[in-house]
Amino acid sequence: MKYFVKVNGAEHEVEVVERLGDLEVRLAGRPVEFHYHEVNSHGQISLTVGERSYGISVEGDCSDVVVTLAGQRYAIDIEDERERAAGLAARARGGAGGPVKSVMPGVVVELLVAEGDEVEEGQPLLILEAMKMQNEIEAPTTGRVAQIHVATGQAVGAGEKLVTIEVPPAE
């Protein structure tokens, strides 16, 4: 799974894959060799990256974390790619018509509208399966489905056009 991690405001892209009980981590697309050991149940971790070892204290929950390393505190915000996609879709709402694009790679499982259909803001347009999760892609605005760019069973990439919504001119 891909994560977008902000450390004291600086964003980093981290990909984590579990294989046979081991974690494989990529930071900005580059593999990172590391070993970690939970020292206790109070957030104390021993971390080795390459030849260097660190003692780390972790506080917080899954999305808002504070890490203390060598006496320095780091505020960390974590957002996975599903949360990022949902946030991007929410920010896109309320805008004018136009193409609704995929915010993540996936497969179109079901089309819920047809060309010419009138849709309301927030109405599901299609179901996109990504990472074994089915995600409803919603209309960002009220309008008419002008064009459907995908078919059921089609694989799509992030940023690919799914549906175009036409908004009537304001009177």
N, C-alpha and C positions, 0 to 999 in steps of 0.2 A: 504494500500500500504506500502511496505517496503522501507525504506530509509537508506542510508549509509551516516552518518554524521561525518565529521572530525571537531573536535574542537581543534584548535591550534595544528593540526597534529595527534591527537589521534582519532582513528576511533571508532564509536559506531553504532550499528544496532538499528534502531527505526522503529516500525511498528505502523501505524496510520490507524484506521478504524472509519468511521463515521456511527453512528447508531442513527436513529431518531433525527438527529440534534446535537447529542453529539459526541465528539471525544473520542475514546478509544485509549490510547497510551501504548505501551510496549517498554521498553528499555532493550535490551539484553534478550528478552523473558519474562521479568517480568513486570506486570502491574504497571503503574504510575498514582496515583490519583492527579489530578491537576485541577485548575480553572484559566481561564485567562480572562482579559477584556482589550480591546483596549481603551486606555485612550483618544487618539486623532488620527488624520490621519497622524501624523508625526512619526509613529513608536514607540510610547510610549505605553508600555504594563504593566499591573499589573498582576502578576503571583503568585498563591498560590499553593505550593506543600506541601501536608500534613498540618502541623501546621505553616509553614513558608511562609511569603509573601515577594515578590521581586518587585522592580521597574526596568524595563528593557527598554533599548533603542535599536531599531533594525534599521540597515542601510543596504542598498544593494539590490540585486535582488534575484530571487528565488533560485539561485544556489550558489552565493557568498554573504555571509552575515557577517556583523560585529555586534556583540551584546555587549553592555556595561551593566555590572551588578556590582553594588556597586563600580563604578569607574574603574573596570577592564575590558579591551577590549578583546574579544574573536573572532578570525577569524574562520568562520564556512563555510565549503564547504558541499553542499548537493547534493547527487546523488540518484535518485530513481532506483528501480530495473531494469527498462527498459533501463535507461541510462547506468547502470552498465553492463547489458548484452551486449549492443551494444559495449561498450568499450572493454569488454573481447573478443568479436568476432573480433573486429578490431585488437587487439593485437595478436590474434591467426593467423591472416592472414600472408601470406608470409612464413609460416613454411613448414615443410615436410608434406607428406600425413599422413593418420591415421584417427582415429575416429573423427567425428564432434559431439560434445556433446551439449546437451541442457544446456543453462546457466540459465534457469528458468523453473519452473513447468508449464505445459500447456497441450493442446490437439492438436494432429496433425490434421490439417484441410484438407491439400492437399499435396500429394507428387508430385513434379514437375520434378523428374528424375526417371530413372529406372536403375537397375543394368546393368553395361556395358556401360552406357552413358559416353561420354567424356564431362567434364565440365571445364569451365574457372573460374579463380579466380574471386570471386564476383558474380557468377551466382547463382540465387536462387535455392535451393535444395528442400525446402518444406516450407509450411506455418504452423506456430505454433501459436495457439491462447492462450494468457496468459492475464488474467485480462481484458477480453473483448476487447483486442487489438490483431489484426492479425500481426504477425511478420514474415518477410521473413528471413529464415536461409540460409545464403549464403556459397558457397564453399570458404574455406580459402586459397585454392591454386588450380592451374590447375592440372587436372589429370583425372582418370577414377573412376566411382562409382563402387567400389568393392563389397559393401554389403549395403543393406538397412535394418536397425534394427527395424523399426517401421512400422505401418500400419495407414492408414487414420482412424481417429476416436479414436486412441489410446491415452490414457493419459500418459504423461511422467513426470518424476521428474527432478530436476536440476541435471546435471552431467550425465544423462543417454545418452547412445550412440544413435545417430539418423542415421547417414550414415557414412560409411568408404570410404575415398578417397585414391586411390592408385596412387602414383606418379612414373612415369617411371624413372629409374636410369639416372643420368646425363651422357652425352656422352663426 
